[in-house]
């Protein structure tokens, strides 16, 4: 079991939903990845993300799909690409990433609570 955290700790994470508006393979990455441009609505706008999701997803399948991401981590450089948000997923039985998304379409920018 992992360390317990307080509700205040959880509330410090800003997890939002957004719609993928662009996706392409990330050239030069050590592990296969897809670069995403995600629209988080008027308040946050578009943000970029590098996601190691190539086992289950092709870039063309991701356009228009809603995803969840942590939007308040500092940006990271990955293979020369600036990843501004951490797109969230869960491991399948083999450890490959399966994206987290809402069951129904929700407004972009909505915050997880």
C-alpha positions in Angstrom: 0.0 0.0 0.0 1.3 3.5 -0.8 1.7 6.3 1.7 -1.5 8.0 2.7 -1.9 11.6 1.7 -4.3 14.3 2.8 -7.2 15.7 0.8 -5.1 19.0 0.6 -2.3 17.0 -1.1 -4.8 15.7 -3.7 -6.3 19.1 -4.2 -2.9 20.5 -5.2 -3.0 18.4 -8.3 -4.8 20.1 -11.2 -6.2 17.3 -13.3 -8.3 18.5 -16.3 -10.0 17.0 -19.3 -9.2 18.1 -22.8 -9.7 17.1 -26.4 -6.8 16.0 -28.6 -6.6 18.3 -31.6 -3.3 17.1 -33.1 -1.2 14.0 -32.7 2.0 12.6 -34.4 4.7 10.2 -33.6 7.5 11.8 -31.6 10.7 11.4 -33.6 13.9 10.9 -31.7 12.3 9.6 -28.5 14.2 6.7 -26.8 10.9 4.9 -26.2 8.1 5.1 -28.8 5.8 8.0 -28.0 3.1 10.2 -29.5 3.2 14.0 -29.2 -0.2 15.4 -28.5 -1.7 18.9 -28.6 -4.7 19.0 -26.2 -7.3 21.7 -26.0 -8.3 22.4 -22.4 -10.8 25.1 -23.2 -10.8 28.9 -22.9 -9.2 29.1 -19.4 -6.1 26.9 -20.2 -6.0 26.8 -24.0 -3.9 24.3 -25.9 -1.1 22.4 -24.2 1.4 19.8 -25.4 2.2 16.3 -24.1 4.5 13.4 -24.9 2.8 10.1 -24.2 4.1 6.5 -24.5 0.9 5.1 -25.8 1.9 3.6 -29.1 1.0 0.0 -28.2 -2.8 0.7 -28.2 -3.1 4.0 -30.1 -2.2 5.5 -33.5 -2.0 9.3 -33.9 -5.0 9.4 -36.2 -7.2 7.5 -33.7 -6.5 10.2 -31.0 -7.9 13.3 -32.8 -11.1 14.3 -31.2 -10.7 12.0 -28.2 -11.0 13.4 -24.7 -8.2 12.6 -22.3 -7.3 13.5 -18.7 -4.0 15.2 -17.7 -2.2 16.9 -14.8 -1.8 20.5 -16.0 0.2 22.0 -13.1 3.5 20.0 -13.3 6.5 22.0 -14.7 7.2 21.4 -18.5 9.7 18.7 -19.5 11.9 18.4 -22.6 11.5 15.0 -24.3 13.5 14.3 -27.5 13.6 18.1 -28.2 9.8 18.4 -27.6 8.3 20.4 -24.7 5.8 18.4 -22.8 3.6 20.7 -20.8 1.1 18.3 -19.3 1.1 14.7 -18.0 -1.5 12.7 -19.9 -2.9 10.0 -17.6 -3.3 6.3 -18.2 -3.4 3.0 -16.5 -1.4 -0.2 -17.3 -3.1 -3.1 -19.1 -2.2 -6.7 -18.1 1.2 -6.3 -20.0 2.0 -2.8 -18.7 1.1 -0.9 -21.8 -0.7 2.4 -21.2 -4.5 2.7 -21.6 -5.7 6.3 -21.5 -8.0 7.6 -18.9 -11.0 9.5 -20.2 -14.6 10.4 -19.1 -17.4 7.9 -20.0 -19.4 10.8 -21.5 -18.3 13.9 -23.4 -17.8 16.8 -20.9 -16.7 20.4 -21.4 -13.0 20.8 -22.0 -11.1 22.2 -19.0 -13.3 20.5 -16.4 -11.4 19.7 -13.3 -11.3 16.3 -11.6 -12.8 16.3 -8.1 
